[in-house]
Amino acid sequence: MADITLLTYGKVARKYKGYLFVMMTISVVIVASITMITPRTYTARVSTFPPAPEQTLKGAPVLGISVGGGTPTSVTSLSYLLKTRRMAEGVVDHFDLTQRYGATREAVLRKVPLMISGHDVSQGTLFMVQATTEDPDFSAALANFCVDHLNVINEQLGLTAEKPMLKVIDRALPPQGPNPRHTLKKVLSALLASGVGGYFFFFFLDYFRTVWKEEERRKTVTADAEEILTESK
């Protein structure tokens, strides 16, 4: 087979441009449709002061928390605490989420860690607790409860000597609007992925098809040559 050049790539693109257009169009329509029908979400945030840097979480090993095999920093451990089953159980019981979502307790317990998170916003001096749900009022209530429940967990397990463990700067209020959908970004990503993926699919399809045809032609030529030699004898 001839060497692959830029001209080869161009020929493939021209040969399969119709298929590529259809693939890209379908992927864009699917991504845009899913994005538009997905329920809007709302994120509420609570700004807090975390424990002082020297106040490491002494009870972290009990919770299975470790960072790099050493004693975890307070901010890192707070993020882990928000994802623990103890926190999830507190949330489920306080808001009666099994009734709210009409699901089993285990199913809701698995859902809760996806709704809450914690972020270090200024190298350990500020810690943001946030909750994301489809209800702005519930998002605010959930974020505020998580902060309060972190302090309850601290009281129960004695993780730090500092009480309360988190000092609230601003409590969460219901967000004014939903989180952005980023529709354009998702559509462009789908367009790029389907275009590149589709192109290389057809490129290799064309490549192996050409190789197969050349191999068949070579076999035919060889067979014809052998037949001519046999007849000449």
C-alpha positions, 0 to 999 in steps of 0.5 A: 500500500502507498505511504500515508500522506496528508493527501490520504487523510484529505481523501478519506474526509472527502470520501466519507464526509456524508457519514461524518456529517450524519454522525456529528449531527446525531451526536449534537442532537442527542447531547443537546436533548439530554442537556435540555431535559435534565432537571435544573439544579441549584447550589447553596454554599456555607462559608466557614472557618475550619479548625486551625492548622494545628487542630488535626482530626484526632479521630480520623483513623476511626473513620478510615480517613488518611492522606498519604499515610499520615495524619490528615489536615483538617480541611482535607478531613472535613471534605471526607467527613461530608462523604461519610455514612454517618453524615448521610444517615444524619441527613436522611433522618433529619429531612426524611429523605426516604419519604421525599424521594420515595426510595429505600433507605440504602438507595437514598444513603448512596445518593446523599454524598453526591449532593454535598461537598466541601472545598478549600477556597483559600489554602486552609483558611476558609472552607466552603460547604455546598449542597446541590439539589433540584430544589433551591430551598432544600439546597440551602437547608441541606448545606446549613444542616451539614455544617451543623452536623459536622459540629455534632459529629465532632462532639460525638467523636472528639475529633478536635478540641476546638468547639465548634469545629466549624465557625460559620461566616455566612450561612446558605441562602436559597440560590437566586437561579439554577446552575448553568447547563453549559449547553454550548460547551457540551455541544461543542465537545460532542461535535469535536469528539464525534468528528474526530472519532468518526474520522478515525473510524472511517480512516482505519476502515478504509485503510484495512479495506484497501489492504484487504483488496491489495492482498486479494489482488496479489493472490489473484496475480500470483495464482494467474502467474502460477497457472501460466507457468503450469500451462507453459510446461 
